[in-house]
């Protein structure tokens, strides 16, 4: 899922698709993914979301 998304996915979407927080932590700590905090507008209200994207190391690991 991360490899197919050019802008990464939000943590909420990944969790909805079966990822766990523990899985995401392992991917980030191993350098296969990067997590960034973003502020987005929900109506008039700003909310914080975490976006997770694959890194070059993650793509190389998938390529074998």
C-alpha positions in Angstrom: 0.0 0.0 0.0 2.8 2.4 0.8 4.7 1.5 -2.3 1.7 2.3 -4.5 1.1 5.8 -3.0 3.3 8.6 -4.2 2.3 10.9 -1.3 2.1 8.2 1.4 -1.0 7.3 3.4 -2.4 8.7 6.6 -2.0 6.6 9.7 -5.8 6.3 10.0 -6.0 4.8 6.4 -3.2 2.4 7.2 -4.9 1.3 10.4 -8.2 0.8 8.6 -6.4 -1.5 6.1 -4.9 -3.8 8.8 -1.6 -2.2 9.7 -0.9 -1.9 13.4 0.9 0.9 15.2 3.6 -1.6 16.0 4.1 -2.5 12.4 4.4 1.2 11.4 6.9 1.8 14.2 9.1 -1.2 13.0 9.0 0.1 9.4 10.0 3.7 10.5 12.7 2.5 12.9 14.2 0.2 10.2 14.3 3.1 7.8 11.8 1.6 5.3 9.1 4.2 5.9 9.1 7.8 7.1 6.3 9.4 9.2 5.6 13.2 9.1 3.1 15.2 11.1 0.8 17.4 9.0 -1.8 20.0 10.0 -4.9 19.8 7.8 -8.2 21.7 7.9 -11.3 19.8 8.9 -13.9 22.4 8.1 -12.6 25.4 10.1 -10.7 23.3 12.6 -7.1 22.4 12.1 -6.2 18.7 13.0 -3.0 16.9 13.2 -2.5 13.8 11.0 0.5 11.5 10.6 1.4 10.7 7.0 3.5 7.6 6.4 5.5 7.1 3.2 7.9 4.5 1.8 11.6 5.5 1.7 14.2 4.6 -0.9 15.4 1.9 1.4 11.9 0.5 1.6 11.6 0.5 -2.2 15.0 -1.3 -2.5 13.9 -3.9 0.1 10.8 -4.6 -2.0 12.9 -4.9 -5.1 15.0 -7.5 -3.4 
